[in-house]
Amino acid sequence: MNRINAAEEIMRPARERGLDDLPALIADGRTITHRELGAMAQRAGIAMRAMDIAHEHRVLMMLNDSAELVSAYLGAMMIGAVAIAFNTRSAPPDLEFAIEDSRARLLIIDREYVPIYRAISGRLKNPPQVAIVGDADSEFANFVELTSRASGELAAEPMSPDDMAFWIYTSGTTGTPKAAVHLHHDVLSAGPYLERCLGVRAGDRLYSTSRLFFAYALGNCLFGSIRLGATAVLDPRWPGVDTVAQVIERTRPNVVFSVPTLYRNLMASGRAREPGFAAVRAYASAGERLPAALAESWHRTTGVRIFEGMGTSETIYMIFSNSPANYRAGSSGKIAPGVEVKLIDEDERQVTEPGKVGALWIRMASTCDRYWNQQAITRRAFSGEWFRTGDLYSFDADGFWFHHGRADEMLKISGQWVSPAEIEECAAALPEIADAAAVGLPDRDGLVRLALAVVARAGNVDRERLTAELKATLARKLSIYKCPRDIRFVEQIPRTATGKLQRFRLRQELAAVADGGRRY
């Protein structure tokens, strides 16, 4: 059997191409070459071995985006351990769940998040070893000090391609997170999407506003970037309009990966008009559907297109993507390199007709092996080599693919299926509406009826007038059964850190005030 190691497969191509002295990371004011990153990963692996971390032991990392996170992640895989980057916005119960679920042997955590660990440490059945990054703490070892003292060279541990290499915890759009178990061979597909769809080449700077604990950033700005000899731009701060604009102005990335919510906020704030944004060669968008109106407005403002795509935690890399050669606003693009897809209708038949909606199934080399400790969910999601994404899609005669929401988000209203995404895009086209989300709520008879939550761009807006305008717009553009009668103004719409709409939370919030407040 051929033996490989995911960390080596990520770092080796740049080394073999003689790119060792090009920057691999720009992180917190430091520029780190590919050669230096390789040495840092070795020292991290040596330090973990000294802590008795071995094959398939889980190493959980609650770290801001940094060189320490990248070197620890690669170092863990180098010694055959399983790397898990965890959401830094997690509450104590989330961290407790991840530690218990993964049976982590080591937790590497930024000093600022230590109080979160202390809040749950007494309840843990099998507490992990803990090493911190940042200011010293008398209770825990300092990971930076441990790695600085590590000496010698570390060869990547030969692993079976089917051994576990890293996990990605889903962002929880349905509530309970689950870990997608990825194997060492899954990293081998890093690169084709970046090269063929976005034109990434050695020396380019790639910046993701999503953090490295998300597959979107991990696959593109760690695995793909390093493998191609490019440079990943990392910022330890949580991404907001100002921090993102500062990074773009200061580092001048060639390619930027973000989500529709941030693109919208950058436009609304005026920061997208700054010179650095026009200097970017290409923008990518994923995480949720990118409204065509926002895509076109961004292009008019910056002169640069946003190339929408779609990927998942289970696949790491893009399933669909727009590109300079194949672009259509409002679509997820065409099938990405190395991906096979099919649509299955309600009768379990394959959809072959353009325009007809079906459930998306995909087959690609990077698809995860299973969900950890979730056998029943694994069986529902996987059929041999095919993964049922849970997304509803259609394609047109030109081969562009269009997202119609999640299979569990589609609503049957008056006996007809309704896509919330269609309603939301129509509502969001109104300049005075900053955000919108449609859900189904039971009425007094228990029948599901449409409710639309909207966030006004201005707090003092005339709600009566805006509601009338919104209803008129929906009536002009949508079938009558798709027009919600129940319109609620809210302060914000619940979303995950990547901008994905959390419909289950919105339904709960709207249902909780169903008999209070005013409906329009």
Residue, then its C-alpha position, 0 to 999 in steps of 0.5 A: m500500500n502506498r503511504i502518504n502524509a497529508a502535511e507532507e502532501i501540502m508542503r512538498p509541492a512548493r519545495e519540489r518547485g524550488l519555492d521554499d524562499l517565497p512567503a507562505l504566510i503573512a501573519d500578524g506582521r510577520t512574513i514566513t517563508h515556505r522553508e520556515l513554515g516547514a521548520m515550524a511544523q516540524r518543531a510543533g510535531i516534535a513538541m507534541r510527540a514529547m507530550d505523548i501525542a501519537h497516531e490518531h490522537r485528536v489535537l483540538m486547537m482553539l486558536n486565532d488565525s496565526a502562524e502558530l495555528v498553521s504550524a500546529y495543524l501541520g505538525a499534528m498531521m506530520i506525526g499521524a495525529v488528527a488536527i481539529a481547528f475549533n470555532t473561537r466564538s464557541a461558548p463553554p458548552d460547545l467546547e465541552f462537547a467537542i472535547e468529549d466528542s473527539r476524546a481530544r488528548l491535547l487542547i492548544i488554546d489561545r490565552e484569551y480563551v482559557p476562561i472558556y476551558r476553565a468553565i467546563s474543565g471540572r465536568l470533563k470525564n477525560p480532560p486533555q493536556v492543555a498548552i496555551v499560546g500567548d501570555a504565560d499561565s502557571e497552570f498550563a504549558n506554553f506551546v510556543e515555548l515548547t516548540s522553541r525548545a524542540s530540536g532535531e528534524l522530523a520526518a512526516e510519519p508515513m500513513s495509510p491514505d485512509d487514516m484519519a488526518f483532520w476533522i472539521y466540525t460543521s457550523g451547525t445550521t441545524g443546531t447540533p454540530k457534527a465532525a466530518v472525518h477527513l483522511h490523509h488522501d483528501v488533501l490531494s485535490a487541493g489546487p485545481y479549483l484555485e488554479r483553473c477557476l481563480g487563476v491562482r499561481a505561485g507568489d499570489r496572496l490569498y486572504s479569507t475573511s472566514r477563519l481557518f476552522f471553516a472548510y472554506a478557508l482551510g481548503n483554499c487559504l491553507f491546503g491549496s495556498i501552500r500546495l501551490g506556493a502561494t501566500a496565505v494572509l492571516d489576521p488574528r482578529w475576528p473579521g468585521v468591516d473595518t478589520v477586513a478593509q484594513v487587511i486588504e489595504r495593508t497586504r493587497p491580496n490578489v484573491v479574496f474569499s468572503v461571504p455575502t454578508l460581509y460583501r454587503n456590509l463592506m458595500a453599505s459602509g463605503r469601505a469597498r470603494e477604497p483603493g485596495f479593493a479595486a486592486v484585488r484580481a478576483y473575489a470568491s463567495a460561498g457560505e450562502r447564496l450571493p444575490a445577483a443584485l449584490a454581485e453586480s453592485w460590487h462589480r460596479t463599485t470595485g471593477v472586480r467580479i465576485f465569483e460565487g461558488m459552493g462547497t461544504s465541510e464534507t468536501i473541503y473544496m468547491i463543488f461549483s464555481n463561477s470563473p472569468a471564463n464562465y460567469r453568470a450572476g445569481s448562479s453557483g457557477k459550473i461544475a468545479p474540476g474533479v467533481e461529479v454531480k447528479l440531481i435526484d427528484e422526489d421519486e428517486r429518479q435522476v433529473t436530466e431536464p434543465g430548470k427542474v429542481g432536484a436534490l444534489w448528490i456529489r462524488m469527489a476525491s476529497t469527500c469526508d469518510r463519515y461523521w464521527n459518532q453519528q452512524a445514523i446520520t452517516r448512513r442517510a448522507f452517504s450512498g457508496e461514493w456519493f454524498r447527499t449534500g441536502d441542497l436543492y439545485s437546478f441547472d440551465a441549458d448552458g451548464f450553470w447551476f442554481h441553488h434553491g435552498r436546503a431540502d429541509e428548508m423548502l416549504k409546502i404552501s397551499g400544496q406547492w413547494v416554495s423556496p425561501a431563497e427566492i423570496e429572500e433575494c426578491a426582498a433584499a433587492l429593495p435598497e432600504i432592506a439590509d437583510a431578509a429571511a423567510v421561514g414557515l410558521p404554523d398558524r392557529d390551525g397548525l398549517v404552515r404559512l410563510a413569515l418574512a423577517v426583515v432588517a431595515r437599513a435605517g432604524n427610523v424607517d417608516r415601517e408601514r410604508l416600507t411594508a407596503e412597498l415590499k408587499a407590492t414588490l413581492a406581488r409583482k415578482l412572485s407567484i401569489y402563494k410565494c408572497p408572505r403575508d406575515i412580515r416582521f421587522v427584527e434587529q438582526i437575523p441569526r447567522t453562523a460565523t460564516g454568514k449562513l442563515q440559521r433558520f431553526r433559530l429564526r423560527q424559534e425567535l419568531a414563534a416566541v413572539a408570535d402573539g406579541g409585537r406587531r405584524y405587518 
